[in-house]
Amino acid sequence: MRSQALTATSYNFRNVRHLGRCRIYRGPSPWSRQFTTPDLVEKPYYVTSPIFYVNAAPHIGHLYTLVLTDVFKRFHVLKGMKAILCTGTDEHGMKIQQAAQKAGQDIRAFCDENYRSFELLAKRADIRYDHFIRTSEPEHRFAVQHFWLMLQERGYIYTSKHEGWYSVSDETFYPSSGIHLALDPSTGRKFMASQETGKEVEWTAEVNYHFRLSSLRDRLLQFYADHPDFVQPSTRMQDVVQHVTAGLSDLSISRPMERLSWGIPVPDDPSQTIYVWLDALINYLTKANYPFQIPGREHAAGWPADVHVIGKDIVRFHCIYWPAFLLALDLPLPKQIMTHAHWTLGHEKMSKSTGNAVNPFFALDRFGSDTMRFYLIRDGGMKDDRDYDNSYIIDRYKTLQGSLGNLVTRVIRGKGWDVRRAVEHGRFDQSPGGQQHLKILKNLPTLVDASMAQLQPGSALGDILEVVNQTNQYMQHASPWSLGARTDEHGRPKASMPLDLGRLDPIIFACAESIRICAILLQPVMPGRMKHVLDLLGVGEDRRMIRDATVGGDREYGIPMVDVGEGRRGVVFPPLTSEL
């Protein structure tokens, strides 16, 4: 019998209103280890951000996560790969339901209004996403209910009474050992809170469905042992292993409908709503065409994900629960999970309640997309939190002006030489300093690729900036202006000063190549500014890939494609309008 799970074209999600009892595919999963049909389509690179709650406006942490995912995607596109970026909004759960009630809005209208700010943030930050998923979409509802029924058929779901401390803010239960009495300093009110997040909890007793998480402990530990780099950085991998080794309790995966009405109903039991985290995590599969997999094309939509990019506060859900859900159905697990640290303000945790959260739209308006992308990648933390401050952004921008901006201006606008002629001759400076610089420049793409493979874009950026600084030092030491044509007050060469082209052109070629290669490699971080740099150099649109970032890899550039400007006009990094 042909399975519905393999027939994507037979299902129209626009007409979904109520799925009722889903027909499920009872044969082996197209993604399971038993399925041996060879791939007919190459798997794209697939990177995801977490999906963001719509109960509040975006903050700088959301922007940081989005920029990280976009840098990874753009880098792989530059490597000549098809790449897919998935982001979106989490629109179910108690906190959304309560936020809509507090706002006096219909929940659907509340979500329809608030998701737009996250979509706008992605566009304003030049995030090239391929999928923007909303968990309230019918397509996702079908995937979640199908996933549930598969877990149920395999015996991983059972009904039981559950008692425990529940955090609406974190949308999870905490054990009594993870709870303490907390004090609100602003009001003096005492309340029970999670030791992990500080969020308020309430005692809850209810009958709901449970997932046999405890039965997967050994399989999880074996997977971690086989994939020691699964969670990055390694310190969080160690924390995950330690947590699972200590033992796992079964997981409550539904809430009574009378308490949580806004969510995806449990198939065949409208009295229960599916747990928001199970619902949310499946979004990564939804946009990979789950459950509609076609033999020979199982990986065409990207799954398994190459990397999930998440904040450190949701490690447990992504690094323990999510792998367990997938293992239960014999589905491939994501290759890696990158967990980044948080941003603080004045070395204090950002919080909407205290009013010290940074509005990312204000930052983008003031500094621009590329400047913010550069700052977040350069200063953002993986292991440790980093402090956010406008003065830091200004300082980093001035550094860019004095390093890369100054280098581009000196080479492109130099009146004593011809960049195009130097490129045509294609000879690199043979002096000891020139040869040392050549060695550094040749090695740069390999260093950058290694850092990106290790999920360390900040290190890759640092390697590029180091070459920019070394190029400035090299140019200063080589002093090409002493070898070029002297000019009068009108910019006309003085005939009494003959050109020493044999020494001049190799120096200019070395500097131009340094700018070209660095600009190509910087495109994932600052796409707009680097496009301008490559336009100034006259690099063809089809010669801006990683494969072109080799010394002598392009002999066709050297004639600017845009006005090089004069003075402050046309510079790569113009002065900021405000430095306050």
DRENSE-619599 format. One line per 4 residues: number of its first residue (from 1); their letters; for each residue x, y, z negated of C-alpha. Coordinates in steps of 0.05 Angstrom, whole numbers, m for minus. Example, Ala and Ser with C-alpha at 12.3 -4.5 7.8 and 13.67 -1.06 7.14 Angstrom:
DRENSE-619599
1	as	246,m90,m156 ~ 273,m21,m143
This chain:
DRENSE-619599
1	mrsq	0,0,0 ~ 28,68,18 ~ 39,110,m44 ~ 11,180,m54
5	alta	78,196,m87 ~ 111,191,m19 ~ 60,230,20 ~ 70,304,8
9	tsyn	32,326,69 ~ m32,293,45 ~ m40,339,m15 ~ m62,411,m13
13	frnv	m44,446,m77 ~ m85,507,m60 ~ m148,466,m68 ~ m130,439,m136
17	rhlg	m180,455,m191 ~ m181,394,m236 ~ m138,333,m223 ~ m178,285,m267
21	rcri	m147,216,m268 ~ m84,219,m224 ~ m67,161,m179 ~ 5,144,m194
25	yrgp	59,109,m156 ~ 71,41,m188 ~ 132,20,m148 ~ 204,38,m162
29	spws	218,113,m165 ~ 250,140,m101 ~ 302,170,m148 ~ 313,108,m190
33	rqft	376,67,m190 ~ 338,10,m156 ~ 323,51,m94 ~ 378,37,m43
37	tpdl	355,74,19 ~ 415,116,41 ~ 409,192,42 ~ 393,218,111
41	vekp	399,291,90 ~ 457,322,52 ~ 439,345,m18 ~ 440,421,m27
45	yyvt	474,454,m86 ~ 418,465,m137 ~ 425,515,m194 ~ 371,537,m243
49	spif	357,588,m295 ~ 310,573,m352 ~ 240,598,m340 ~ 223,659,m383
53	yvna	165,669,m430 ~ 117,724,m407 ~ 96,745,m477 ~ 147,802,m477
57	aphi	187,845,m429 ~ 254,822,m401 ~ 317,839,m440 ~ 391,840,m422
61	ghly	399,766,m439 ~ 350,748,m383 ~ 391,790,m335 ~ 456,756,m356
65	tlvl	427,687,m344 ~ 400,707,m276 ~ 466,738,m254 ~ 504,675,m275
69	tdvf	459,631,m233 ~ 463,678,m174 ~ 539,680,m176 ~ 542,604,m174
73	krfh	493,601,m116 ~ 528,655,m75 ~ 596,623,m86 ~ 572,556,m58
77	vlkg	539,591,1 ~ 607,623,15 ~ 636,553,14 ~ 590,536,72
81	mkai	539,496,31 ~ 464,501,30 ~ 447,525,m40 ~ 382,532,m78
85	lctg	368,576,m138 ~ 305,565,m179 ~ 279,613,m232 ~ 211,634,m256
89	tdeh	165,643,m316 ~ 138,598,m371 ~ 65,618,m378 ~ 37,566,m426
93	gmki	39,555,m500 ~ 16,584,m566 ~ 59,646,m563 ~ 29,666,m495
97	qqaa	m41,651,m520 ~ m31,694,m582 ~ 4,751,m544 ~ m54,756,m495
101	qkag	m104,756,m553 ~ m64,811,m587 ~ m64,852,m523 ~ m139,842,m516
105	qdir	m131,810,m447 ~ m155,748,m413 ~ m97,699,m415 ~ m94,689,m340
109	afcd	m96,764,m327 ~ m42,773,m380 ~ 4,724,m345 ~ m12,751,m275
113	enyr	10,820,m299 ~ 71,802,m341 ~ 106,753,m295 ~ 118,810,m245
117	sfel	169,844,m290 ~ 214,782,m286 ~ 204,777,m211 ~ 222,851,m205
121	lakr	283,843,m249 ~ 310,788,m204 ~ 300,832,m142 ~ 330,894,m174
125	adir	392,854,m195 ~ 400,827,m124 ~ 385,755,m146 ~ 376,712,m84
129	ydhf	328,661,m113 ~ 295,609,m68 ~ 240,590,m116 ~ 203,632,m167
133	irts	159,583,m204 ~ 101,599,m249 ~ 80,541,m295 ~ 8,562,m287
137	epeh	10,542,m213 ~ m30,481,m190 ~ 32,450,m158 ~ 66,448,m226
141	rfav	5,423,m262 ~ 3,363,m216 ~ 77,347,m226 ~ 70,351,m302
145	qhfw	8,307,m306 ~ 40,256,m259 ~ 103,255,m303 ~ 60,245,m365
149	lmlq	23,185,m334 ~ 89,153,m314 ~ 115,160,m386 ~ 50,131,m411
153	ergy	51,72,m364 ~ 122,55,m386 ~ 100,54,m459 ~ 136,117,m482
157	iyts	73,153,m507 ~ 31,135,m568 ~ m19,170,m614 ~ m3,187,m686
161	kheg	m16,238,m740 ~ 38,290,m744 ~ 55,335,m802 ~ 110,386,m803
165	wysv	133,458,m799 ~ 116,489,m732 ~ 146,553,m703 ~ 101,588,m653
169	sdet	159,632,m631 ~ 205,573,m617 ~ 146,527,m596 ~ 174,469,m635
173	fyps	168,430,m700 ~ 225,432,m751 ~ 240,380,m806 ~ 234,402,m879
177	sgih	311,399,m883 ~ 314,454,m830 ~ 268,503,m867 ~ 283,555,m920
181	lald	249,613,m955 ~ 264,678,m919 ~ 252,751,m936 ~ 232,806,m888
185	pstg	275,865,m911 ~ 230,917,m880 ~ 167,894,m916 ~ 191,851,m973
189	rkfm	146,794,m949 ~ 171,724,m963 ~ 158,669,m912 ~ 182,600,m891
193	asqe	230,602,m832 ~ 274,558,m789 ~ 346,557,m813 ~ 368,550,m740
197	tgke	332,611,m710 ~ 304,650,m769 ~ 234,647,m738 ~ 173,639,m783
201	vewt	142,570,m788 ~ 75,544,m813 ~ 55,477,m841 ~ 14,438,m791
205	aevn	m21,371,m795 ~ m54,343,m733 ~ m66,280,m692 ~ m30,283,m625
209	yhfr	12,244,m576 ~ 84,226,m589 ~ 143,209,m544 ~ 188,151,m566
213	lssl	251,194,m568 ~ 283,149,m621 ~ 284,90,m573 ~ 330,128,m525
217	rdrl	385,145,m575 ~ 434,92,m551 ~ 422,108,m478 ~ 433,182,m491
221	lqfy	498,168,m528 ~ 522,123,m472 ~ 506,177,m421 ~ 544,229,m461
225	adhp	604,182,m466 ~ 602,170,m391 ~ 595,244,m376 ~ 637,282,m427
229	dfvq	631,347,m388 ~ 555,344,m385 ~ 547,404,m432 ~ 592,465,m427
233	pstr	628,491,m466 ~ 655,428,m498 ~ 640,453,m569 ~ 565,448,m555
237	mqdv	574,380,m524 ~ 604,358,m590 ~ 545,388,m628 ~ 495,351,m583
241	vqhv	531,284,m592 ~ 534,295,m668 ~ 460,310,m671 ~ 440,249,m631
245	tagl	488,204,m668 ~ 456,224,m734 ~ 390,196,m709 ~ 328,219,m671
249	sdls	256,222,m692 ~ 199,212,m643 ~ 175,277,m612 ~ 105,307,m615
253	isrp	87,322,m543 ~ 16,350,m547 ~ m26,397,m588 ~ m101,394,m602
257	merl	m142,434,m552 ~ m177,472,m608 ~ m109,500,m629 ~ m77,507,m561
261	swgi	m125,516,m503 ~ m77,551,m456 ~ m36,497,m423 ~ m39,434,m381
265	pvpd	m90,383,m407 ~ m68,313,m422 ~ m94,268,m365 ~ m158,232,m387
269	dpsq	m158,267,m455 ~ m183,339,m450 ~ m180,344,m526 ~ m104,350,m522
273	tiyv	m57,400,m487 ~ 12,378,m464 ~ 71,404,m505 ~ 97,468,m475
277	wlda	170,444,m472 ~ 153,380,m435 ~ 111,423,m388 ~ 166,475,m379
281	liny	225,428,m368 ~ 190,393,m311 ~ 192,458,m271 ~ 262,438,m247
285	ltka	231,376,m215 ~ 169,411,m188 ~ 210,455,m142 ~ 251,394,m121
289	nypf	186,365,m92 ~ 171,317,m149 ~ 135,270,m144 ~ 132,273,m69
293	qipg	198,240,m50 ~ 210,212,19 ~ 257,153,29 ~ 323,177,57
297	reha	307,248,37 ~ 304,242,m39 ~ 356,295,m50 ~ 337,343,6
301	agwp	306,393,m43 ~ 367,392,m89 ~ 353,344,m146 ~ 391,326,m187
305	advh	409,397,m206 ~ 482,413,m202 ~ 477,459,m262 ~ 423,485,m309
309	vigk	444,553,m337 ~ 414,565,m406 ~ 424,605,m469 ~ 452,571,m530
313	divr	386,576,m567 ~ 352,523,m523 ~ 408,471,m523 ~ 367,418,m560
317	fhci	310,420,m510 ~ 355,417,m448 ~ 411,373,m473 ~ 372,322,m514
321	ywpa	298,322,m498 ~ 304,334,m423 ~ 355,278,m411 ~ 313,232,m453
325	flla	250,246,m412 ~ 288,233,m348 ~ 321,169,m374 ~ 253,143,m394
329	ldlp	232,145,m321 ~ 300,125,m292 ~ 306,192,m257 ~ 374,223,m243
333	lpkq	399,271,m295 ~ 426,341,m280 ~ 501,340,m268 ~ 518,394,m318
337	imth	486,443,m366 ~ 521,509,m377 ~ 503,541,m444 ~ 522,613,m454
341	ahwt	526,656,m517 ~ 482,716,m532 ~ 491,792,m529 ~ 490,833,m592
345	lghe	481,908,m601 ~ 524,941,m654 ~ 545,871,m671 ~ 474,856,m693
349	kmsk	428,805,m660 ~ 381,837,m610 ~ 308,832,m630 ~ 244,861,m603
353	stgn	218,868,m674 ~ 276,913,m696 ~ 274,952,m631 ~ 347,942,m612
357	avnp	336,900,m549 ~ 369,929,m486 ~ 322,945,m429 ~ 356,916,m366
361	ffal	317,962,m319 ~ 346,1024,m353 ~ 416,995,m347 ~ 405,979,m273
365	drfg	378,1048,m260 ~ 437,1081,m293 ~ 496,1039,m270 ~ 470,1001,m209
369	sdtm	464,927,m194 ~ 536,912,m176 ~ 565,949,m236 ~ 519,911,m284
373	rfyl	534,845,m250 ~ 609,858,m256 ~ 604,878,m330 ~ 561,819,m349
377	irdg	607,768,m315 ~ 670,801,m340 ~ 650,811,m412 ~ 595,758,m422
381	gmkd	609,703,m473 ~ 604,628,m466 ~ 627,604,m534 ~ 619,668,m575
385	drdy	569,725,m573 ~ 591,790,m542 ~ 572,861,m561 ~ 536,904,m510
389	dnsy	553,978,m506 ~ 546,1031,m451 ~ 617,1055,m466 ~ 643,986,m447
393	iidr	607,988,m381 ~ 636,1057,m366 ~ 705,1035,m385 ~ 701,973,m340
397	yktl	676,1016,m283 ~ 733,1065,m290 ~ 781,1007,m288 ~ 750,985,m222
401	qgsl	757,1055,m195 ~ 830,1058,m213 ~ 848,989,m188 ~ 807,962,m130
405	gnlv	776,1029,m111 ~ 843,1064,m110 ~ 876,1007,m71 ~ 822,1007,m17
409	trvi	825,1083,m9 ~ 901,1084,m4 ~ 904,1029,49 ~ 843,1048,91
413	rgkg	854,1123,90 ~ 930,1122,95 ~ 951,1170,150 ~ 1021,1144,159
417	wdvr	1002,1075,185 ~ 953,1036,227 ~ 918,977,193 ~ 895,947,259
421	rave	966,947,287 ~ 992,915,223 ~ 940,860,227 ~ 954,847,300
425	hgrf	1028,838,286 ~ 1009,794,227 ~ 1077,792,193 ~ 1079,789,117
429	dqsp	1133,828,80 ~ 1196,785,77 ~ 1226,822,18 ~ 1231,784,m49
433	ggqq	1173,825,m76 ~ 1132,811,m14 ~ 1145,737,m15 ~ 1127,733,m89
437	hlki	1063,770,m74 ~ 1048,723,m15 ~ 1055,663,m62 ~ 1006,693,m111
441	lknl	956,711,m57 ~ 958,642,m24 ~ 943,609,m91 ~ 884,655,m109
445	ptlv	827,618,m74 ~ 848,552,m107 ~ 849,585,m176 ~ 780,616,m164
449	dasm	751,551,m139 ~ 778,513,m199 ~ 748,564,m248 ~ 681,562,m214
453	aqlq	681,486,m215 ~ 693,490,m290 ~ 633,538,m296 ~ 678,596,m316
457	pgsa	661,654,m270 ~ 692,703,m319 ~ 759,668,m310 ~ 751,668,m235
461	lgdi	737,743,m237 ~ 798,754,m281 ~ 843,717,m231 ~ 819,762,m175
465	levv	827,826,m214 ~ 898,805,m233 ~ 916,800,m159 ~ 885,869,m147
469	nqtn	929,897,m201 ~ 990,862,m174 ~ 975,888,m105 ~ 974,959,m131
473	qymq	1041,948,m165 ~ 1069,917,m102 ~ 1046,975,m59 ~ 1073,1026,m108
477	hasp	1141,991,m108 ~ 1143,982,m32 ~ 1124,1055,m21 ~ 1097,1049,50
481	wslg	1085,1124,52 ~ 1160,1134,53 ~ 1164,1093,117 ~ 1104,1120,154
485	artd	1097,1182,196 ~ 1100,1247,158 ~ 1041,1292,175 ~ 1030,1367,177
489	ehgr	973,1404,143 ~ 926,1382,200 ~ 942,1308,193 ~ 985,1306,256
493	pkas	1049,1264,255 ~ 1114,1303,254 ~ 1157,1280,312 ~ 1221,1289,271
497	mpld	1203,1229,227 ~ 1206,1164,267 ~ 1165,1104,243 ~ 1201,1044,213
501	lgrl	1148,995,238 ~ 1190,934,224 ~ 1185,948,150 ~ 1119,987,148
505	dpii	1071,940,183 ~ 1088,878,140 ~ 1075,919,77 ~ 1008,945,102
509	faca	989,875,126 ~ 1004,847,57 ~ 960,900,24 ~ 904,894,74
513	esir	904,818,68 ~ 901,825,m8 ~ 840,870,m4 ~ 806,825,48
517	icai	816,761,9 ~ 798,792,m58 ~ 735,824,m29 ~ 712,758,1
521	llqp	721,723,m66 ~ 687,780,m103 ~ 623,778,m61 ~ 585,732,m109
525	vmpg	595,783,m165 ~ 588,849,m128 ~ 554,834,m62 ~ 537,906,m44
529	rmkh	604,938,m60 ~ 643,882,m28 ~ 602,887,36 ~ 624,960,39
533	vldl	697,941,28 ~ 695,889,83 ~ 659,938,129 ~ 714,989,116
537	lgvg	766,937,135 ~ 725,919,197 ~ 719,845,177 ~ 667,811,221
541	edrr	603,787,189 ~ 621,715,209 ~ 690,719,177 ~ 671,729,105
545	mird	669,657,80 ~ 716,622,32 ~ 748,586,90 ~ 769,655,116
549	atvg	802,675,50 ~ 871,652,72 ~ 931,694,90 ~ 929,704,165
553	gdre	860,672,168 ~ 831,731,206 ~ 870,771,259 ~ 810,809,286
557	ygip	798,862,232 ~ 829,930,221 ~ 780,977,255 ~ 729,1005,204
561	mvdv	656,989,219 ~ 632,1047,176 ~ 655,1118,163 ~ 716,1116,117
565	gegr	695,1182,87 ~ 737,1237,57 ~ 750,1257,m15 ~ 696,1227,m59
569	rgvv	650,1215,0 ~ 649,1142,21 ~ 692,1115,m36 ~ 677,1044,m59
573	fppl	666,1064,m131 ~ 640,1136,m134 ~ 639,1175,m199 ~ 583,1159,m248
577	tsel	529,1211,m254 ~ 534,1207,m330 ~ 586,1181,m378 ~ 545,1191,m442
